[in-house]
Amino acid sequence: MSTTPDVVLERSETPARTAAEVNDEIRALWFRSGGILNTEQRSEYERLVLEWAAAE
C-alpha cells in the first residue's frame, strides 16, 4: 500500500489561450476596475497571471 496520495490532473476541454490573449484580459480587468482591484477582482487577476505565465 502506497503512503503517497494519488494525484489526478484534469486537462481543460477548452484550448489554451496565448499569452497575448490572457494579457488583453488582464489589461481589460485593470481598465474596468479603474486601477484598484477589489477582493473578487484580485482573485481573478491572480488566476489570469497564473494562466498568462503558463501560456505559450
N, C-alpha and C positions, 0 to 999 in steps of 0.2 A: 504494500500500500504506500502510495506516494504521500509525502508530507507537504508538497508544494501545491498551491491551488491551480486548477486548470483555468487557463485564460482563453476566452473566445473573443476574437476580434471580428467585428462585423464590418463589412465593406458597404459603403453607401451605394445606393442604387442610382443616385444622380451622378453624372460625370463631374469630375473635379474641375473647379474653375481655375483660371490662370491667376497669377499674382496681380496682374493689371486689373482684372475684373474685381477681385476682392478689394484692391486698393481703391477703386472707384466707389465701392460701397462704404469703405471706411471714411473716405472724404465726404460722401453724402451724409453719413451719420454725424460727423463733426459740423457740417454746414447746417443741418436741421436742428442741431442742439444749440447753435449759437456759440459754440466753443466751450460749453460747460456740460458735462455728461452727468445725468442723474444715475442712480444705482442700476436701474434696468438697462440704460444705455451703456454704462460701463461694462456690464456683463456681456452685452452684445459686442462691444468694442474688443474685449479680451478674446471672445470666441473668434472674431474676424481676424485679429492679429495672429492667432494660432493657425487659422486656415491660410492666411497670407504667407506665413513662414513655411508652411508645408507645400505650398503651391509651386508649380513648375513654371 
